[in-house]
């Protein structure tokens, strides 16, 4: 049997080792172990360990619940406090390790957490919202503006984080709502990419359970992130994952962890097997001790530390509750060689005390000061620590300009190309229809993303010799991604004559049996309805149907371009129906 035939047989099979009722019987030894919190006394702080030549001391104490740290170009320090629902301004302009004044509250909103700074604005994320406010000359903020108000609800992981990429866009980490489940909102367990004004966003990468910390390598421009592993799999499972995050990729959660580890608790949708899900997923690059809870991540580009630290990353590990002995409660260094990670090593340890039975800190916040020191925030005893290199500056800071070519190549892929029917060898012979709208007529509102977001019903006359059909829905009137892909469906059985209204958005459908769905320009799988900007003239939506003389040897979740490439030379008929949609009034909030 050829590899192609085997894959098609595997995809068509209705039995799967990973499905419920398959006889799975896995026993996992798990712990709930929470080391006691004790005071961060001067003696215990003095016992903290850093590499030779470094020193550590508190920059600020008594802050209760400091979470994320962001440093502005002028050196001012902003710290979010989720439990207090505010953002603090701290200043140490002469970098002597002593605050110039008491911390000042500059922003208040319940659940304030993620922070980012760009173009003189401070951005703040709560569970559902993103705000921005201009930074005044004295570091305080002007009037805030809510630019996003519909991020997914929190669930188990409500702590959104923010960062601006080298493309000038705002990236938002949205954790999963659960430990391990098939999410109903495709924006859960993702990294989102938003315009700075919040008016448009897409899913950059998915299958990321809770990637609190992510950053771009200042040398290569590649995006890296640390993802939280699944709980309750055992003391040593699953490892915390270091991933190279690429647009459009899926990273395994909730069914696959590490490289090929299977989660026995979960069941993929559409009778996809765990092995098939693994084939659809990107494996981790490096793994770290299970349950260590990676938080903020930064690449070091300061001028104070030895040059051997340039281009390496630091990650705070908040610490486990689902493992014994406890893991985390430290800051680790991720070594990079020639732009690739080569391993983890301890950098700041000693927060676990009394033989691992207690802790004085749970590190979360992490940032590099203007002078090149490393700030580490603790949300247990409310201390912000400052790690400096005692031998002083080792040279000028590295450039803060991260190369954008790698990222731009990813985000521009598939844009500025002709419509699908203009890119195939043969057209004609098919005339798809819909009982819901006529050719050139408006699509009813229920099919738009502003309303029900249900896929419309379609039908067509059979094409002789057709083994499968491909359906591609594109909008050439979109402003940025041209054409915007709204639907990718393939391996629709050759015996199929119609699709009903409101198909599921799973990668593989049970009816029509074996139909696969790919990734749209939003970054989700399956149908994504029209969502033109309010007030735009009507956009035109091309439902393009291709009849093929073969099934495509493709995994679920393929892109339009991958599908078209695989279909070349196999098209025996094609046609389209075009509908329009216009949104004249803002949707209800």
LUMTIZA-488980 format. One line per field, with one value per residue (C-alpha): residue number from 1; x, y, z. Coordinates in pm, 1 decimal, decimal comma. Last residue first. Example, Ala and Ser with C-alpha at 12.3 -4.5 7.8 and 13.67 -1.06 7.14 Angstrom:
<recs>
seq	2  1;
xx	1367,0  1230,0;
yy	-106,0  -450,0;
zz	714,0  780,0;
</recs>
This chain:
<recs>
seq	589  588  587  586  585  584  583  582  581  580  579  578  577  576  575  574  573  572  571  570  569  568  567  566  565  564  563  562  561  560  559  558  557  556  555  554  553  552  551  550  549  548  547  546  545  544  543  542  541  540  539  538  537  536  535  534  533  532  531  530  529  528  527  526  525  524  523  522  521  520  519  518  517  516  515  514  513  512  511  510  509  508  507  506  505  504  503  502  501  500  499  498  497  496  495  494  493  492  491  490  489  488  487  486  485  484  483  482  481  480  479  478  477  476  475  474  473  472  471  470  469  468  467  466  465  464  463  462  461  460  459  458  457  456  455  454  453  452  451  450  449  448  447  446  445  444  443  442  441  440  439  438  437  436  435  434  433  432  431  430  429  428  427  426  425  424  423  422  421  420  419  418  417  416  415  414  413  412  411  410  409  408  407  406  405  404  403  402  401  400  399  398  397  396  395  394  393  392  391  390  389  388  387  386  385  384  383  382  381  380  379  378  377  376  375  374  373  372  371  370  369  368  367  366  365  364  363  362  361  360  359  358  357  356  355  354  353  352  351  350  349  348  347  346  345  344  343  342  341  340  339  338  337  336  335  334  333  332  331  330  329  328  327  326  325  324  323  322  321  320  319  318  317  316  315  314  313  312  311  310  309  308  307  306  305  304  303  302  301  300  299  298  297  296  295  294  293  292  291  290  289  288  287  286  285  284  283  282  281  280  279  278  277  276  275  274  273  272  271  270  269  268  267  266  265  264  263  262  261  260  259  258  257  256  255  254  253  252  251  250  249  248  247  246  245  244  243  242  241  240  239  238  237  236  235  234  233  232  231  230  229  228  227  226  225  224  223  222  221  220  219  218  217  216  215  214  213  212  211  210  209  208  207  206  205  204  203  202  201  200  199  198  197  196  195  194  193  192  191  190  189  188  187  186  185  184  183  182  181  180  179  178  177  176  175  174  173  172  171  170  169  168  167  166  165  164  163  162  161  160  159  158  157  156  155  154  153  152  151  150  149  148  147  146  145  144  143  142  141  140  139  138  137  136  135  134  133  132  131  130  129  128  127  126  125  124  123  122  121  120  119  118  117  116  115  114  113  112  111  110  109  108  107  106  105  104  103  102  101  100  99  98  97  96  95  94  93  92  91  90  89  88  87  86  85  84  83  82  81  80  79  78  77  76  75  74  73  72  71  70  69  68  67  66  65  64  63  62  61  60  59  58  57  56  55  54  53  52  51  50  49  48  47  46  45  44  43  42  41  40  39  38  37  36  35  34  33  32  31  30  29  28  27  26  25  24  23  22  21  20  19  18  17  16  15  14  13  12  11  10  9  8  7  6  5  4  3  2  1;
xx	-2201,0  -2473,3  -2330,4  -2248,1  -2487,7  -2446,5  -2296,6  -2282,9  -2283,8  -2272,6  -2312,2  -2123,8  -2184,4  -1896,8  -1783,4  -1534,7  -1494,1  -1235,7  -964,1  -692,0  -387,9  -355,0  -555,8  -253,7  -141,0  -492,8  -523,1  -187,3  -279,2  -616,5  -454,4  -467,9  -639,2  -712,5  -419,2  -377,6  -354,5  -636,8  -907,4  -905,2  -1073,4  -1155,0  -1462,3  -1395,5  -1650,3  -1594,6  -1818,7  -1707,8  -1810,4  -1845,0  -1824,7  -2102,6  -1976,5  -1806,5  -2008,9  -1917,3  -1601,1  -1670,3  -1738,7  -1860,6  -1880,6  -1599,4  -1647,7  -1404,9  -1081,4  -964,5  -682,5  -905,4  -769,7  -931,4  -772,2  -888,5  -1187,1  -1204,2  -1506,5  -1468,7  -1836,4  -2057,8  -2149,9  -1886,9  -1680,6  -1306,3  -1132,6  -1440,2  -1632,8  -1972,8  -2197,5  -2472,6  -2683,1  -2667,1  -2413,9  -2531,2  -2468,7  -2222,4  -2130,0  -1780,1  -1711,6  -1602,9  -1229,2  -1185,6  -1322,7  -1158,3  -1382,0  -1350,1  -1028,5  -962,8  -848,3  -656,7  -558,6  -558,0  -874,0  -1107,1  -1283,9  -1148,8  -1357,3  -1299,1  -1496,0  -1325,9  -1504,2  -1320,8  -1504,1  -1418,8  -1402,4  -1567,1  -1587,9  -1910,1  -1982,4  -2296,7  -2532,0  -2475,3  -2606,5  -2517,0  -2660,2  -2503,3  -2246,6  -2371,3  -2199,1  -2516,8  -2481,7  -2183,1  -1990,0  -2236,4  -2455,3  -2748,3  -2754,6  -2892,5  -2639,0  -2710,7  -2770,3  -2509,7  -2625,9  -2931,2  -2946,9  -3066,9  -3163,0  -2799,8  -2653,9  -2330,5  -2291,1  -2023,6  -1899,0  -1655,2  -1293,3  -963,7  -598,9  -650,9  -539,9  -822,8  -1080,3  -895,2  -905,4  -583,2  -299,6  -214,9  -218,2  -132,0  178,3  190,6  175,4  453,0  691,6  630,5  737,6  1066,6  1145,1  1076,4  1422,6  1401,6  1509,8  1627,3  1989,4  2221,3  2313,1  2663,3  2935,3  3009,0  2855,3  2934,0  3139,0  2858,2  2608,6  2260,3  1950,5  1670,7  1391,7  1032,1  869,5  499,5  527,2  348,9  326,4  702,6  843,4  1189,1  1372,2  1690,3  1947,7  2047,2  2047,5  1712,5  1572,6  1516,4  1182,7  1030,4  708,1  607,3  822,8  644,6  837,1  936,7  862,6  802,9  847,0  1134,0  1393,5  1299,8  1319,1  1209,9  1292,8  1657,1  1720,5  1804,6  1982,5  1926,3  2002,3  1788,2  1911,1  2028,9  1774,1  1839,6  1943,2  2302,4  2325,0  2052,8  2068,4  1744,3  1812,6  1587,5  1425,0  1303,3  1004,8  979,2  925,8  789,3  881,2  605,0  397,7  60,1  111,3  409,9  615,2  610,1  889,7  1018,9  1182,2  1505,8  1621,9  1965,5  2045,7  2319,6  2407,3  2759,6  2820,4  2836,7  2542,5  2520,6  2453,5  2096,5  1953,3  1832,6  1534,8  1231,0  975,2  696,0  540,4  648,6  454,0  704,4  439,2  673,2  1043,9  1137,7  1093,2  1264,3  1152,0  789,9  623,4  403,0  63,8  -139,0  61,0  1,2  -372,8  -352,7  -174,2  -437,3  -708,6  -960,3  -1309,5  -1457,2  -1332,2  -1027,8  -1093,8  -915,0  -813,1  -537,2  -324,7  -78,1  292,5  426,2  661,6  570,2  195,3  -88,1  -465,2  -536,7  -310,6  -99,5  73,6  -120,1  57,6  -102,5  164,5  476,3  558,3  888,1  783,5  939,1  708,4  660,9  689,9  370,2  416,0  684,0  463,9  170,8  -89,9  -296,6  -227,2  -154,1  160,2  199,8  350,6  675,6  698,3  933,6  885,4  1161,8  1317,9  1658,4  1878,7  1633,5  1451,2  1086,7  902,6  643,5  547,2  188,8  151,4  -145,2  -274,7  -132,4  -318,6  -346,4  -131,7  -189,5  -565,7  -692,5  -767,6  -930,0  -1043,0  -809,8  -644,4  -298,5  -420,9  -452,1  -270,7  -400,7  -200,4  -426,9  -572,4  -917,8  -984,6  -1166,2  -1449,7  -1603,5  -1283,9  -1218,9  -1098,5  -782,8  -724,4  -996,7  -1072,5  -750,4  -515,3  -541,7  -206,8  -246,3  -12,4  -37,0  91,3  391,6  540,6  831,0  573,5  408,3  343,9  43,3  -59,7  -405,6  -449,5  -788,7  -662,8  -906,8  -1216,0  -1135,0  -1403,3  -1295,4  -1181,6  -1475,4  -1409,6  -1114,8  -1004,0  -1104,1  -958,2  -778,8  -748,9  -392,7  -141,2  131,3  494,3  578,6  588,2  240,6  190,3  -111,2  -372,6  -465,8  -721,9  -772,7  -1077,2  -1210,0  -980,7  -793,1  -526,7  -337,8  -166,9  53,7  95,4  395,0  424,6  425,8  418,7  273,6  107,9  -105,5  -276,4  -553,7  -817,7  -1053,3  -948,7  -734,0  -447,2  -169,7  -117,5  209,5  504,0  689,3  964,4  1312,6  1321,0  1656,7  1860,8  2104,4  1961,1  1967,8  1605,7  1467,7  1096,9  791,4  442,7  178,0  -108,1  -437,5  -691,2  -561,8  -575,8  -427,9  -145,9  26,0  372,6  502,6  866,9  1001,1  1331,2  1274,9  1212,0  934,7  977,7  695,7  639,1  356,1  231,5  278,1  44,0  115,3  348,4  516,1  868,6  1048,9  1395,5  1488,8  1847,6  2036,6  2401,3  2579,8  2951,0  2914,6  2575,3  2269,2  2161,0  1919,6  2051,5  2050,2  1678,5  1628,9  1825,6  1647,6  1314,3  1085,9  812,1  682,0  438,8  379,6  467,0  153,9  139,3  -148,9  11,3  -35,7  43,6  -122,0  -312,4  -405,6  -678,3  -797,3  -1040,5  -1151,8  -1480,5  -1400,6  -1178,3  -798,9  -754,7  -971,5  -1247,3  -1437,2  -1159,6  -1161,2  -853,1  -656,3  -758,5  -653,1  -320,9  -258,9  -340,8  -95,0  178,1  136,6  0,0;
yy	4477,6  4504,1  4515,8  4849,8  4939,2  4906,7  4559,0  4458,0  4109,4  3977,4  3634,5  3477,5  3125,0  2934,8  2677,2  2400,3  2069,6  1799,4  1933,8  1674,1  1837,8  2087,5  1975,0  1934,9  2289,0  2421,4  2246,7  2374,7  2727,0  2713,3  2602,3  2251,5  2183,7  1815,8  1628,7  1603,8  1323,4  1466,9  1232,2  1195,1  1293,7  1634,7  1859,6  2217,4  2447,8  2818,8  3011,9  3368,3  3628,3  3983,4  4269,5  4528,6  4883,0  4929,0  5093,4  4845,3  4661,7  4334,9  4027,3  3752,8  3412,2  3188,8  2827,4  2561,9  2584,9  2907,6  3142,5  3429,6  3372,7  3028,1  2699,2  2373,2  2144,0  1774,9  1577,2  1215,3  1135,0  1419,8  1401,1  1283,0  1592,8  1636,9  1958,2  2055,6  2375,0  2207,2  2267,3  2526,5  2484,4  2156,7  2064,4  1921,6  1664,2  1433,9  1113,2  1244,9  1270,4  1615,6  1554,9  1930,5  2230,2  2572,0  2857,6  3231,6  3311,0  3683,7  3764,2  3978,1  4004,4  4377,3  4553,7  4267,6  4305,5  3977,9  3771,5  3395,5  3074,1  2752,3  2419,8  2110,6  1806,6  1437,6  1130,0  1300,5  1066,9  1230,5  1564,3  1573,4  1875,4  2117,6  2218,3  2468,0  2551,1  2852,6  2820,3  2958,8  3261,3  3336,6  3719,1  3945,8  3648,6  3647,0  3354,6  3459,6  3796,4  3656,8  3666,7  3943,8  3854,4  3819,4  3468,5  3383,9  3339,1  3082,4  2798,3  2794,8  2699,5  2556,6  2561,2  2315,1  2227,1  2511,4  2565,5  2395,6  2453,8  2627,5  2968,4  3192,8  2971,6  3018,7  3397,5  3568,3  3631,6  3938,0  3748,1  3379,8  3437,2  3795,7  3703,2  3444,0  3643,4  3942,1  3742,6  3626,1  3968,9  4165,8  4196,9  4303,4  4660,8  4689,2  4695,4  4547,9  4759,6  4908,6  4721,0  4504,7  4748,2  4698,9  4429,4  4358,0  4238,1  4327,9  4137,8  4357,0  4193,3  4311,9  4194,1  4134,9  3831,2  3587,9  3782,4  3800,0  4023,2  3981,2  4278,8  4220,1  4497,9  4639,4  5013,5  5066,8  4787,8  4432,0  4274,3  3979,9  3944,8  3602,4  3462,5  3284,8  3395,4  3300,7  2929,6  2636,6  2257,5  2243,3  2165,8  2461,8  2703,4  2734,9  3085,5  2981,4  3003,3  3268,3  3155,5  2781,6  2632,2  2548,2  2412,6  2461,5  2707,4  2803,9  3147,6  3049,7  2921,9  3013,0  2940,5  2959,2  3099,9  3002,6  3205,6  3011,0  2879,1  2591,7  2235,4  2099,2  1747,1  1653,1  1784,5  1948,9  2275,6  2387,8  2704,1  3051,8  2974,7  3304,4  3278,0  3435,6  3433,0  3434,5  3680,1  3850,9  3649,5  3563,1  3938,3  3962,3  4144,9  4524,5  4611,3  4494,0  4266,5  3979,1  3799,0  3810,3  3557,0  3602,7  3289,5  2927,4  2702,4  2444,3  2174,5  1935,6  2010,2  2171,4  2059,3  2181,7  2226,3  2123,7  1931,7  2114,2  1953,0  1803,3  1478,1  1463,8  1496,9  1206,3  998,7  1095,7  977,3  1203,3  1073,7  1414,7  1579,8  1467,8  1277,2  1368,6  1204,3  979,8  1280,1  1145,4  1225,2  1267,6  1564,5  1731,2  1706,0  1578,5  1588,9  1930,3  2082,7  1987,1  2301,6  2415,2  2629,1  2912,3  3169,3  3020,3  2984,7  2818,8  2631,8  2578,8  2338,0  2265,3  1890,7  1685,2  1476,5  1409,8  1423,1  1265,8  1345,0  1555,3  1894,7  1967,6  2163,3  2540,6  2687,0  2882,4  3099,0  3179,6  3407,9  3427,6  3766,1  3605,0  3824,5  3987,2  3654,0  3754,4  3704,5  3486,2  3425,4  3352,3  3068,5  2888,2  2577,4  2662,1  2456,5  2761,4  3014,5  3361,1  3374,3  3695,3  4049,6  4366,3  4687,8  4664,4  4999,8  4840,1  4578,7  4240,7  3906,9  3637,0  3357,7  3069,7  2841,8  3002,6  3199,2  2903,8  2931,0  2585,7  2443,6  2069,4  1998,8  1968,2  2177,7  2427,7  2773,2  2770,2  3065,5  3379,9  3537,9  3869,8  4000,9  4366,8  4451,4  4668,4  4398,3  4356,5  4224,7  4414,1  4215,2  4136,0  3887,8  3764,4  3598,6  3420,7  3060,3  2821,4  2994,6  3333,7  3449,2  3500,5  3849,9  4072,0  4426,1  4543,1  4906,5  5047,2  5396,6  5541,0  5911,2  6019,3  5816,2  5898,1  5876,2  6242,8  6317,8  6163,5  5807,5  5783,4  5523,0  5183,2  4929,4  4562,2  4375,2  4029,1  3903,3  4230,0  4361,5  4690,3  4885,4  5182,9  5431,6  5638,5  5457,6  5113,4  4974,0  4638,1  4509,4  4205,3  4193,0  4425,0  4199,4  4476,9  4809,9  5085,0  5276,2  5507,3  5386,8  5533,0  5347,5  5555,6  5776,2  5755,8  5380,3  5235,6  5000,4  5267,2  5282,3  5666,4  5680,5  5436,1  5492,8  5277,9  5327,9  5083,3  4926,3  4832,6  4561,5  4476,9  4104,9  4154,0  4385,3  4519,6  4674,5  4966,4  5072,6  5400,9  5368,5  5627,4  5353,9  5211,1  4901,0  4644,7  4411,4  4157,7  4035,6  4228,1  4098,9  4250,8  4542,6  4532,3  4552,0  4736,0  4711,5  4407,4  4283,6  4047,0  4032,8  3886,5  3815,4  3444,6  3309,4  3384,6  3221,0  3354,7  3322,3  3698,8  3700,5  3440,7  3645,0  3967,6  3795,2  3698,6  3574,3  3220,2  3068,1  2697,2  2459,7  2354,9  1985,5  1830,5  1512,6  1278,2  914,7  838,8  521,4  474,6  243,6  329,4  64,6  245,7  364,9  728,9  769,3  768,4  424,8  525,3  358,6  553,7  516,6  767,7  954,4  633,4  502,3  829,9  817,1  455,0  527,0  815,5  614,6  343,9  0,0;
zz	2192,8  1927,6  1579,2  1417,8  1135,9  758,0  734,9  368,1  216,5  -136,0  -294,0  -581,9  -711,2  -862,1  -1114,7  -1172,6  -1351,2  -1411,5  -1179,2  -1111,8  -1271,1  -988,7  -685,0  -453,5  -528,2  -476,6  -139,3  -17,0  -127,1  49,3  373,2  518,1  852,0  797,7  643,3  269,6  14,6  -193,9  -321,1  -696,6  -1025,0  -884,7  -908,1  -797,8  -633,6  -580,0  -339,0  -422,0  -165,1  -290,6  -41,5  -30,3  21,3  358,4  635,2  908,7  809,9  626,1  839,6  608,2  772,2  890,4  778,9  890,1  1086,4  1248,8  1143,8  1034,4  686,3  679,0  782,2  633,7  643,1  561,1  440,5  551,9  581,6  462,7  745,4  996,8  940,8  981,3  1090,5  1294,6  1214,9  1212,1  908,7  945,6  632,6  447,4  178,6  -152,4  -421,4  -249,3  -434,2  -506,8  -133,3  -8,7  7,0  50,2  237,9  279,9  390,9  448,8  260,8  231,2  -121,3  -69,2  298,6  376,0  257,2  172,2  -164,3  -309,0  -62,8  -94,0  -34,9  -146,8  -191,1  -316,9  -452,4  -462,6  -684,9  -982,8  -1282,9  -1406,6  -1243,2  -1032,6  -1032,5  -747,2  -406,3  -133,1  208,4  381,6  664,5  995,4  1150,2  1348,6  1343,1  1281,6  1142,8  853,2  743,3  962,3  786,9  462,3  177,6  -67,8  -434,3  -709,0  -791,3  -576,9  -202,6  55,6  -179,9  -291,9  -626,4  -761,7  -1140,0  -1247,7  -1596,2  -1622,8  -1520,9  -1602,5  -1516,0  -1183,9  -1059,7  -1183,6  -1013,1  -683,5  -685,0  -782,5  -534,4  -324,5  2,3  39,5  249,6  376,3  746,2  724,4  506,0  732,0  1036,7  887,3  739,7  1056,7  1208,0  1573,8  1632,2  1994,1  1880,9  2140,0  2436,4  2437,6  2620,8  2922,8  3168,5  3533,7  3701,3  3947,8  3689,9  3802,2  3913,1  4048,5  4246,9  4259,2  4580,5  4652,0  4879,8  4647,0  4319,2  4267,4  3993,2  3841,1  3692,1  3492,7  3470,5  3131,5  3197,4  3026,5  3240,1  3114,7  3206,1  3389,1  3586,6  3718,6  3999,1  4286,0  4592,0  4947,1  4916,2  5151,1  5172,2  4922,5  5185,1  5397,2  5105,4  4741,9  4620,8  4605,4  4232,5  3972,7  3655,2  3619,8  3276,3  2976,0  2643,5  2285,8  2149,2  1785,5  1660,3  1592,7  1948,6  2197,4  2569,5  2762,3  3108,5  3394,7  3671,6  3972,7  4170,5  3919,2  4034,0  4361,7  4465,0  4422,2  4134,3  4065,1  4256,2  4051,8  4038,3  3886,6  3640,6  3504,7  3163,4  3037,6  2676,9  2514,0  2236,3  2432,7  2742,8  2623,1  2596,6  2975,0  3131,4  3121,6  2756,8  2726,7  2458,3  2674,2  2525,0  2750,1  2874,3  3130,2  3282,8  3274,8  3516,0  3653,7  3601,9  3417,0  3400,0  3068,5  2707,0  2392,9  2032,2  2084,3  1804,5  1550,1  1504,3  1217,6  1225,8  1601,5  1540,4  1296,3  1559,6  1817,3  1580,0  1411,3  1476,6  1388,4  1704,1  1904,8  2230,0  2553,3  2881,1  2743,4  2637,9  2385,3  2375,2  2021,1  2034,5  2359,0  2406,6  2189,5  2250,0  2401,3  2276,4  1974,5  1857,4  1549,7  1290,2  1096,0  1170,0  1327,2  1696,7  1776,6  2086,5  2429,4  2608,9  2979,5  3015,5  3058,1  3247,9  3513,9  3824,5  3642,9  3379,2  3619,3  3459,3  3092,4  3007,7  3006,3  2688,2  2659,3  2347,9  2061,4  1761,1  1500,3  1423,1  1379,5  1597,4  1838,5  1893,3  1925,1  2253,4  2424,7  2786,5  2894,1  2643,8  2797,2  2618,5  2277,6  2015,2  1792,3  1606,8  1456,5  1505,4  1350,6  1454,7  1327,5  1492,4  1791,4  1718,3  1715,1  1462,3  1623,4  1605,9  1840,1  2005,9  2081,4  2347,0  2314,6  1994,6  1833,9  2089,5  2139,0  2286,7  2265,4  2617,1  2829,5  3143,3  3066,3  2926,5  2727,0  2728,8  2516,3  2426,6  2248,3  1978,3  1876,0  1529,3  1442,0  1218,0  1460,9  1707,2  1989,4  2304,4  2523,0  2790,5  2890,6  3228,5  3234,3  3220,9  3387,8  3251,7  3106,9  2869,0  2509,2  2406,2  2322,2  2443,0  2233,2  2184,8  2523,2  2535,5  2839,4  2908,3  2973,1  3164,8  3414,2  3311,1  3372,4  2998,4  2956,2  2834,9  2607,4  2702,5  2565,2  2675,8  2589,2  2715,5  2795,6  3074,4  3124,9  2890,8  2920,9  2640,9  2728,7  2445,6  2334,7  2003,5  2164,3  2518,5  2623,0  2938,6  3022,9  3362,9  3477,2  3635,4  3739,0  3585,0  3733,7  3573,3  3698,0  4056,7  4185,7  4337,7  4598,4  4466,1  4312,8  4362,7  4462,4  4243,8  4131,6  3781,4  3770,3  3653,7  3906,3  3857,9  3929,4  3782,6  3903,8  3709,6  3873,6  3950,1  4299,0  4219,8  3875,0  3970,2  3660,2  3671,5  3465,7  3481,2  3347,2  3163,0  2890,5  2634,8  2853,0  3068,8  3103,9  3399,4  3436,2  3775,5  4099,4  4372,4  4715,8  4629,9  4972,3  4834,9  4556,4  4401,9  4605,8  4572,9  4345,3  4245,8  3946,8  3906,4  3967,5  3868,1  4086,2  4411,8  4672,1  5029,3  5090,2  5017,3  5290,4  5543,6  5452,3  5507,3  5221,5  5449,5  5417,8  5167,9  5216,1  4933,7  4744,5  4664,2  4475,3  4354,5  4061,9  3990,0  3659,1  3572,6  3210,1  3081,3  2731,1  2608,5  2295,6  2445,4  2379,1  2075,6  2066,8  1914,2  1625,5  1430,2  1165,9  910,2  626,2  746,3  790,9  449,7  292,3  473,2  367,6  5,0  -7,2  172,8  -89,2  0,0;
</recs>
